Amino acid sequence: MKILFCKTSFAGPISGADEIAVTYAVELKGAGHSTEMLLVHPPASGDPLAARLRAADVPLHTLASPVFSASLAAARKVAIRVMQAYSPTSLLIRTKSRNLVFDLLQRYHDTCCEYLARNRPDVLHTMTPDPGAMMLIRAARATGIPVVYHEVGLPFHPPGFEEVYERFVSVLPLCTSVAVLSPRLAQEVGRALPQIAPARVLPLISHDATNGDSPNVMASNSVRFGFAARLEHLKGPLQLIEGFRIAHLAEPKVELKIAGEGSLRQQMLHTLSRLGLEKKCLFTGVYSTLKERSHFMGGIDVFVLPSLTEGTPNAIIEAMAHAKPIIATSVGGIPDVVSEEVGILVPPNDTKALGAAMSRLATDDELRRAMGIAARKKYELLFTPRVVLPLLAHFYESVVNGNGATNNGTSRVSSERDHPWFSFNA
């Protein structure tokens, strides 16, 4: 089976949708399937995701010229600076910019149709509700290619992007199937989009860089909390700092390790300095390789993600693979993953509850150890290539056949390898 993964572009470091698409393509290729990646815009020189595809021998194709893509990126940066400088006009500028991008990307419809007709993939798999995905879905429909749209977050989220989704839902009826990352997200999609067929559940795959080894034992006497995400409002980095302040009062030997970049970095540094905690926090920048990711996760005791909105965050699953207990907010698909055995859930934007959770784990070595072991077991149950790849293969066969069954009318997924969420796709 030939599976074509499609995106408008690689959005840069710590992009969940990019990571999911590339990991699917690489892992399916390693399992003997034929996979390719198609981007509207070419990746930047030295892009680590493109490097991973090359290393796995997954072909990468693009539709737009580098000159056009560079010009569009430059125009986007100018628009962002203007919105920041003239906030009263930001909504108008954002709307006009999105309309312009939508119109430009639709011009690649014929080129995309020619590409699909020439290469004839068995199924096209796209994600991210943007104008590029709309064009790709229409092109697949026009050329008779079954198409899957994979929602990796929540419809109409995050706040401020409602108009993007209002336009995007027009192409969802053209899709052969809509998929999500967890059962709770399937329920949310059903409530938000009752006009489409029930969403199927396709979990993300997280590469096991630990090879099943025992979790790291920290040499330091301190307890180190870790955070890996964009340093932007919706990921809750300022709430993280306040929670850390509370935990520091309970246990002065705590530390904080942060991976990521974003517009709130300077404000975070200023807040840490004002609190006298700047020496307790290490900013490591963005990790861009599996080795760097594993090094970061191996160097923390507890992973914390106080997001205000989420789908199923890659970073939480990566931390679980490294046997780390989790503190996270009860939003999106996170409650499907973080049970009370694995970690502690807190309400979004509740810094007192966040600080209490961090304090609890900072002062209880045995609880951290037990939660870490449970987190690793749940990762092995839900997110390893071994358990997800059969689910993916069954799903693609059902999409190609168009009747929810495999080629011989029965599932080829053996009972001992059935994924716990398999019943959502039966």
N, C-alpha and C positions, 0 to 999 in steps of 0.2 A: 504494500500500500504506500502511495506517495502522498505525504502530508506537507502542505505549504503553510508555514507560519508567516503572518503578515502584520506589519505595523507601519504607522506613518514614519516613525523615526525611532532611534534610540534616544531616550530623553536624558541620559546622563546617569551619574552614579546614584545608587540607592533608588532605582526605579523598580517597583515591585512587578509591574506588568512586563517590563523588559526582561527581568530575571526569570520570570515564569516561562515566557516564550522561549528564551534561549535554553533554559534547562530542559524543557520538554523536547526541543529539537535535538539537543545533544544526547539525552538519555535514550530517546527513541531510536536515534541513529545507532547508538551503542548496542541496542537490543535487536538490531537487524532490520529496522524499518528504513524506508527512504524518506528523508526530511530535507527541506530547504527553507531558507528565510528570504522573504521579499520585503524590502523597505521602500517607501516612496522616496525618502531623502537618504542619501548615502551617509554612513556613520563618519564621525570625525576621525582624523588620522590617529592611529594608536588606540582606538576605542577598545577597552578590555573585553566587551561582549563580542565584538567582531573577532577578536583574537581567539576567544573560546570556541567560536564557530569554526574558524580555520583549523584550530588544533584538533577538532573532532571531525574534520572533513565534511562539514555541513555547508553546502554552497550558499553564498549570500549574493542576492541580486538587488538592484535598485532601479527605480523608474526615472527619477528626476536627475538633472545634471548637477554636479557639485557647485557650479556657479549660481544656478537658481536657488539651490538650498542655502547657500551662504548668504545670498541677498535677502532671502526671506527671514533667516535668523537675525540678520542685522536690523531689519525693519522691526522685528518683534522686540528686540532690545531697546530700540528707540521708543517704541510705544510704551514699554514698561517704564522707562525713565520719565516720559511725559506724564503717565498716570500717577507716578509717585510725586512728581513736582506739582501737579495740578489736580489734586484729589477730587474736587467738585465735578470735574469733567471725566473722571476715570471710567464710570459706567458707560458713557457714550463712546469713549475711545475704545473700550474693551469690546463693545458690541460691534462697532464698525470694523475693528481689527479682525474679529472672528468671522464676520461676513466676508471680508476680503480673502482671508485664508481659505474659507469654505469654497469660494468661487474659483480660486487658483487651483486648489486640489482637484476639483471636479474636471479640470482640463486634462487630467491624466487618465480619465476613464477609458478612452479608446486605446491608449498605450497599454494600460493594464489588461484590457480585453485581449489585445494581440498577444501579450505575454502569456496569459492563461490558456488561450487557444493553442499556442505553440507548445507549451509545456504540459498541459493537461494533468494537473494534480488530481488525485482522487478526492481530496477534501481541502478546503481552505479554512484556516483557523486564525481568527483575528481577535484582538482585544484592545481596550481603551476606546471610550465613546467620543471620538474626535472626527473631524471632517474627512481625514484620510481613511479611517475605517469605514465611513459611509460610502466613499467612492469604491473601496475594495469590495464591500458587500454587494453593491450594485453591479460591479464588473463580474463578480462571480456568478451572480444570478443571470446576467445577460449571456454568459458563456456556458451555462448549465453545470457549473461546478457546485457541489454541495458546500455550504458555508456554515461555519460555527462562529458565533460571537460569544466571547468569554468575558463576563462581567467580573472584574477582580475587586470591585468595591461595592458600593451601594448605588442604586439608581437615584439620580438627582442630588448626589453628594459628590464633593463637599459643598458647603454653602457658597453661593456665588457662581456656581456652574449649572444652575437649573436650566438656563436657556440653552446651554449646550445639549443637555439631554432631551429637552423638549423637541429639538430638531432631530436628534439621533433616533428617537423611538420610531420615526417614520420608516426606517429601513429594517427594523427588527422583524417585521412579518416576512421579509425576504429571506431570512436565515432559516436553514434547515433545522437548527437547534440553537438554543441559548443555554450556556453553561455558567455555573458559579463555583465558588471555592469550598463551600461548606453547606450543610443542611439549613442552618439558620439563615444564611444568605439567600437560599432558595425560597424560603418563606417570605423574606423581605421583598424579593423580586416579584413574587406572586402577588403581594399586596400592592406594590407600586405599579406593576404592569399586568393587570388582569387580562389584557387583550391578547397576550401571547401564551403559547403553550407552557406548561410547567417547566421550569429550568432544571437541567440535569446538574449533578454534582461532580465536578472534576477537581480533586485536591491538587494543590501545588506539590512539586517534588523538591526536596531539599537534599543536596549532595552530602553524603556522610564523609566529611573530611577526617573524622576521628577513627574510622575503620573499626568502630566498636570498642576502642580502647577505654580504659577507665577514665573517669573525669579528672581534670587537672586538680591537683592539690596545691593551693596557694601557699607560697613560701612565706608571705607576709602575715603578720598577726592581724592585719586590718581586714575588713570586709569591703570588697570592691563591687559597687553597683555599676552596671553597664547600660548604655543607651546608644542605639544605632538607628538613625533616621535623619531625614532632612531637618535642619534647624529652622523650622517654620511653625507658625501658630498652631496648625491643626495636629501636629505631632506632640504638642504639649511640652516643649523644652523648658519653658518658664515655670510650669507647674512642677516639672522634675526638680528644678533648683530649689523650690520651696519645700518639696517633700524631702529632699536631701538635707536641707537645713534642720528640719524636724528630726530626722534620723540621727543627725550629728549631735543633737542635744541628748538623745538616748544613748548613743554609742560614739564617743569622739574619735574612735579609730576607723571610722568609715571613710571610704574614698569613692570617687566618681570618675568613670572613664567614658568619654563621649566620642563616638564616630559619626561624622557627618559635617556638612557645611550648609549655610543658609543665611537668610537675612537677619536672623535673631542672634547670631553669634556674638556680636559686640554687646548687645544688651545682656546676654547671659554672662559674659565676662565682667561687665560692669556690676551686675547683681552679685556675683560671687565675690568680687573685690569688696563691695560694700558690706557684705556679710562676714568678711574675713575668712572666706573659704576657698580663695583662689588656689592656694597650695594643695588643697585636697582634691582638685579636679584636673584631669588631663584630657585635653582635646587632641585626638589622634588624626583628625582629618577623615577623608573618605577612604574606606578600603575598596579596592577595585578588582582583587583577585580572590580565588577561593582560599589560597594560602594566607592572605592577609586577613580575610574574614575569620578563618579558623584561629589565627593567632590572637585576634581581638577577643573572640568568644572564650578562648582558653584562658585569658587573662582576667576574667571577671568571676565573681561569686554568684551574683544575682542579676538577671536582665530585667530592665524596667522600660515600659513603653506606655506613657500616659496620654495616648492619642485622644482627640475629641471625636474623630470619625475614622473608621477603618473598614477593610474587607477582612482578609486573613493575612496578617503581616508576615512576610518572609523572615524578617529578623527574629520574630518569636520562635518560629520553627527551627531556625538555625541555632538559636540558643538552646532549645530543647534537645537538639541533636548532640550538643555538647554537655548535656546533663546539667543544665542550669535551671534553677527555680525561676518562675516568672511572676512579676508584678505588672498588671496591665489594667486598662479600663474595660468595662463591660460594654463594649460597642461592637457593632458589625458582627463578624464571624468569630471574634476572639473567644466568647463563651463556649463555642464548639470545641475549642482546643485547650483552653486553660480551665481545668476543673480544680476543685479544692485540693486534690492530691498533688497537682502540678504546680500550683502557685496561688496567688491572691488576686482577686478582681476587686476593683474599686470603681465608684461612679466617676464619669468624666468630669474634669474640672473641680474635683473635690480634693484639695491639697491636704486637708487634715487627714482624710482617709488614706491618701497616698503616703503621707509621712508616717502614719501609724503602721501601715503595712511594711514600709521600709525599716522602721524601728524594730518591728517584730522579727523580721528575718535577720537583721543585723545582730540581734542578741540571742539567737537560737540556732546554734551550730547543727544540732540534730535535725531540726525541721528543714533547714536548708539542704542537708544531705538527703533526707527522705524525699523531698520534693524534686530534687535533681534526678534521683533514680527514677521516680515516677514520670518525670518529663521525658527522659530518654526512652522509657518503655512506650510512652504514647507516641513519640516520634516514630519509633520502629513500627508501631501498629498502623499509623495513618499516612506517613509522608516519605518513606524510603522509596527508591526506584523499584525495589522488589515488589512492593504492594500496590504502587500506583500504576506502573506500566501495564499490567494486565487490564486494569480498569480503563485506561486510555485506549488500549487496543480494542477492547469490546465496544467502547463508545464510538470510535471511528468507524468500525464495521457497521454498527447500527445506523450511523449517519449516511454512509454510502449506500446501504441497502434500502434505507428509507422506511423501514418497517419496525425498527427497534430490535431486530434479531440479527444474529450472525449469519454467515453464508449457509450453514447447514441447518438453520432454524433453532439452534441451541447455543448457549453460551459456551465458549471454549475456556472460560476462566475456571480453573479447578476450584473445588470447594475449599481446599485448604489455603487457597490464596485469595479468597474473596475478601474484598475490602469492606470494613465495617459500614461504609456509606454506599455499598454497591446497590442496596435495595432502592435507593433513590433513582437509579437509572434503569431499573428492571422494567 
